[in-house]
Amino acid sequence: MLIRHAEKQNEPPPFGIDEDGIENKHSLTARGWQRAGALVPFFCHPAHPAIATPATIFASAPSDDPTLPKGEARSLRPQETIRPLAAKLGLEPNVEISVGDESALITALKARAGVTLVAWEHKHLSVIAGAFVPHAPQWAEDRFDVVWVLDRRRDGTYSFTVVDQHLLAGDR
């Protein structure tokens, strides 16, 4: 399952804030923290048949890659988005792979068995999905409220399903 990190600031306000409420442009907004909390029951007690409780969670690490826009490279948002869920599930998320190194993530995902959740920067999610399904779409710029579900079939190919989260007011 692939998700975009939760809400971020576009033009302040609202400002990004860390877990202690300190302003940080690389962190989630208050709404983003609300979504991160709402993802806990969404994944722990799934109501949609395509959603499952993850046994493994990946979130991108910040990167020093000078070819990436600073907003993407230094983002803490993917890790912040999954932190409450990982804590509830007692999982140590894999936060070792940097945004921009999607090939390493894809290799790690292909080596995994079981239900896995990935929180990443949205501009790179189509690259990740494209390693499993042909013609993966681009993630919509304005969507923080969906899950892309890739299910491995018996023949080794993958199905692709988009699930709306319906967690916060204003979600589609």
C-alpha positions as CSV (number, residue, x, y, z in Angstrom):
1,M,0.0,0.0,0.0
2,L,1.3,3.4,-0.9
3,I,0.3,6.7,0.7
4,R,1.4,10.2,0.3
5,H,2.6,11.9,3.4
6,A,-0.1,13.9,5.1
7,E,-0.8,17.6,4.6
8,K,1.9,20.2,4.3
9,Q,2.1,23.9,4.2
10,N,1.8,25.5,0.8
11,E,2.2,29.2,1.5
12,P,2.1,30.0,5.2
13,P,-0.1,30.0,7.1
14,P,-0.9,27.2,8.0
15,F,2.6,26.5,9.1
16,G,4.2,23.1,9.4
17,I,4.8,22.1,13.0
18,D,6.8,19.3,14.6
19,E,5.3,17.0,17.3
20,D,6.0,19.6,20.0
21,G,4.2,22.3,18.1
22,I,7.4,24.1,17.0
23,E,7.2,25.7,13.5
24,N,9.1,23.6,11.0
25,K,8.6,24.0,7.2
26,H,9.6,20.4,6.7
27,S,6.9,19.0,9.1
28,L,3.1,18.4,8.8
29,T,0.5,21.0,9.3
30,A,-2.0,20.6,12.1
31,R,-4.4,19.0,9.6
32,G,-1.6,16.6,8.6
33,W,-1.1,15.6,12.2
34,Q,-4.9,15.0,12.4
35,R,-4.6,12.7,9.3
36,A,-1.6,10.9,10.8
37,G,-3.7,10.1,13.9
38,A,-6.7,9.1,11.8
39,L,-4.6,6.6,9.8
40,V,-4.2,4.5,13.0
41,P,-7.8,3.1,13.1
42,F,-7.9,3.2,9.3
43,F,-5.1,0.6,9.1
44,C,-5.5,-1.1,12.4
45,H,-9.2,-1.9,11.9
46,P,-9.7,-1.7,8.1
47,A,-13.3,-1.2,6.9
48,H,-12.4,-1.4,3.2
49,P,-11.7,-4.9,1.9
50,A,-8.6,-3.8,-0.1
51,I,-6.9,-2.3,3.1
52,A,-5.0,-4.5,5.5
53,T,-3.0,-3.9,8.7
54,P,0.7,-3.5,7.7
55,A,3.3,-5.8,9.1
56,T,6.1,-3.6,7.7
57,I,6.2,0.2,7.2
58,F,8.6,2.2,5.1
59,A,8.9,6.0,5.1
60,S,11.4,8.1,3.2
61,A,14.4,9.6,4.9
62,P,15.5,13.2,4.2
63,S,18.1,13.4,1.4
64,D,21.1,15.6,0.8
65,D,20.7,15.1,-3.0
66,P,21.2,18.5,-4.5
67,T,19.2,17.6,-7.6
68,L,16.0,17.3,-5.6
69,P,13.9,20.4,-4.6
70,K,14.7,21.3,-1.0
71,G,11.1,20.9,0.0
72,E,11.1,17.2,-1.1
73,A,14.7,16.4,0.0
74,R,14.4,17.7,3.6
75,S,10.8,16.6,4.3
76,L,10.1,14.9,7.6
77,R,6.4,14.5,6.6
78,P,6.5,10.8,5.5
79,Q,8.0,9.7,8.8
80,E,5.7,11.9,10.8
81,T,2.7,10.5,8.9
82,I,3.3,6.9,9.9
83,R,4.8,7.5,13.3
84,P,1.4,7.2,15.2
85,L,0.5,4.0,13.3
86,A,3.9,2.4,13.8
87,A,3.7,3.2,17.5
88,K,0.3,1.7,17.8
89,L,1.3,-1.5,16.0
90,G,4.6,-1.7,17.9
91,L,6.6,-1.6,14.6
92,E,9.9,0.0,14.0
93,P,9.5,1.6,10.6
94,N,12.2,1.4,8.0
95,V,13.3,5.0,7.5
96,E,16.7,4.3,6.0
97,I,16.0,4.9,2.3
98,S,16.0,8.5,1.1
99,V,13.6,10.2,-1.2
100,G,15.2,10.1,-4.6
101,D,16.5,6.5,-4.1
102,E,13.3,4.8,-5.2
103,S,15.3,2.0,-6.8
104,A,16.5,0.9,-3.4
105,L,13.0,1.0,-2.0
106,I,11.6,-1.0,-4.9
107,T,14.3,-3.6,-4.3
108,A,13.4,-3.8,-0.6
109,L,9.7,-4.1,-1.4
110,K,10.2,-6.9,-3.9
111,A,12.2,-8.8,-1.3
112,R,9.3,-8.5,1.3
113,A,6.5,-10.8,1.9
114,G,3.3,-9.7,3.7
115,V,1.4,-6.5,4.0
116,T,3.7,-3.4,3.6
117,L,2.8,0.3,3.8
118,V,5.0,3.0,2.2
119,A,4.7,6.7,3.0
120,W,6.6,8.8,0.5
121,E,6.7,12.1,-1.4
122,H,3.9,12.1,-4.0
123,K,6.0,13.0,-7.0
124,H,7.9,9.7,-6.6
125,L,5.0,7.4,-5.9
126,S,4.3,6.7,-9.6
127,V,7.9,5.5,-10.0
128,I,7.4,3.1,-7.1
129,A,4.0,1.8,-8.4
130,G,5.3,1.6,-11.9
131,A,7.8,-1.1,-10.8
132,F,4.8,-3.3,-10.0
133,V,2.1,-2.3,-12.5
134,P,2.2,-1.0,-16.0
135,H,1.0,2.6,-16.7
136,A,1.0,3.8,-13.1
137,P,-0.8,7.1,-12.9
138,Q,0.7,10.3,-11.5
139,W,-0.3,11.1,-7.9
140,A,-2.7,14.1,-8.0
141,E,-1.1,17.2,-6.6
142,D,-4.0,18.0,-4.3
143,R,-4.7,14.6,-2.9
144,F,-3.5,13.5,0.6
145,D,-6.6,11.3,1.1
146,V,-6.0,8.1,-0.9
147,V,-4.2,4.8,-0.7
148,W,-2.8,3.0,-3.7
149,V,-3.1,-0.7,-3.1
150,L,-0.9,-3.1,-5.1
151,D,-1.9,-6.8,-4.6
152,R,0.3,-9.6,-5.8
153,R,-1.7,-12.1,-7.8
154,R,-0.8,-15.9,-7.9
155,D,0.9,-15.4,-11.2
156,G,3.2,-12.8,-9.8
157,T,1.6,-9.8,-11.4
158,Y,0.0,-7.0,-9.4
159,S,-3.5,-5.5,-9.4
160,F,-3.9,-1.8,-8.7
161,T,-6.7,-0.3,-6.7
162,V,-7.2,3.3,-5.4
163,V,-9.0,3.5,-2.0
164,D,-10.3,6.8,-0.7
165,Q,-9.6,7.3,3.0
166,H,-12.6,9.4,4.0
167,L,-11.0,10.3,7.3
168,L,-11.2,14.1,7.6
169,A,-13.8,16.7,6.6
170,G,-13.2,17.7,3.0
171,D,-11.8,14.3,1.9
172,R,-13.2,13.1,-1.4
